[in-house]
Amino acid sequence: MRILILISRILVGATFIISGLIKANDPLGFSFKLEEYFAASALGLPWLIPFSLALAMLACLAEVVLGFAVLVGGRMKLATWTLLLLTIFFGWLTMYTATCDPMGKYEVIVNGVTEMRDVTCVTDCGCFGDAMKGSLGRPMTPWESFSKDMVLLVFVLPLFIFRKRIHFNTWGDDLALLPASLLLLAFYCWVFDWWFPLLFAVVVFAGYLGIKRMTEGPRGEWFTAAWVAVVTGAFMWYCVAHLPVRDYRPYAVGMSIPKQQQEAKPPVNINYVSYRNKTTGEVKEFNTSEPYPWDNPDYEFVDGSTRVVEVEPGIASQVQDFMLYDAEGDDLTDDILTSPEPVLLVVAKTIKDTRTDCQPAINALAAKAEEAGWRVYGVTSSSYDQSEEFRHANQNMFEYLTCDEVTLKTVIRSNPGVVLFQEGTVRGKWHCNDVPTFKEAAKALK
């Protein structure tokens, strides 16, 4: 039994730590995923949307603190109850995601009249943020996420059942648990191509060992929990106030948008139709890629007989929605992505939410960039009238293009944020809090 408990502690602890840190690296991205779940057409909890970021950060903090609590044996009654409830909740959420009917309807009353609206299915649970797509090429499917939660539950249950046997680590426990958990974390870091979580764990464990030397008993457990919470909170604050430390998105620095567009492949399908022989009444199905009697007077088409068989699934481009339009509705995407001159995009996701305190720095950067021959545009999902009003109010000397709001949220986690392109490749990204000088931005060019 001791071996089972040790294995469970290592597996559950390291998994919760890596899961929490990956989401803590991009709290805004996780909050956007929560907004999808809270929508009226999903879970029907739109009143929670304003609290999405706070809830996202709280969930990340809980995962990391609980992961370390399991490894050091701190406050196990509280920790195991919380672990069990979280794992069950995540299992329910992934099952909901997996079983959602995209053709479903839900009822809503508008001005006293009942309307039926389409259900929104969240296709990606966001369990590991964008890390699965960025490192492994695709996110986990909802059923894969559900299976992962059920496997995790198998190892959480022994911790919950035998929680009274688990106490704050002795030095012998530390010698067995800490190196093993670091090895598992190293494996996760290799999978996700990001070694920061391993360094983070080493720092936290060092602080924990220091606390343990200075305090004993319950005080040591609470001080350790506080230490983990402070370090995790500081990391999340940095990622919100600046940009994610590790960018897994298709618009990360160094990523080529045109190259990703070219990697897309349409699905390969075979279409079948049925025709009836007018003389014999025989109905026969034909592959439309081969000769079939569409113009033969002896045959008639059977209505509703068309069917499509997917032979090879297509590969969708992750940047297929990156499309930029000017005020006249002209598509400038290719022109911008193939421009030999550097292109500076000031991304203002939605005008009403765009911060104005960094506009003077943006204007100074834009003026110098245009003097140097760069092309400068603002990009927003808001209407032309809104962007024009904002542009004049903040003395922006560049025109605003329009793009899909979800795409702009993916491009940069800042509103506004600055993105530098060179022949379609992202060369630099800066948060509103970190708007560079022209000299600093120019250093990002190859």
PyMOL commands that set and color helices and strands:
alter all, ss='L'
color gray80, all
select helices_A, chain A and resi 2-24+27-38+46-72+76-99+131-136+142-161+163-165+171-192+196-214+217-241+257-262+333-337+351-353+359-371+384-393+405-411+432-434+438-442
alter helices_A, ss='H'
color red, helices_A
select strands_A, chain A and resi 105-110+113-118+268-277+283-287+299-301+307-312+343-348+375-380+400-402+417-422+425-431
alter strands_A, ss='S'
color yellow, strands_A
deselect
rebuild
show_as cartoon
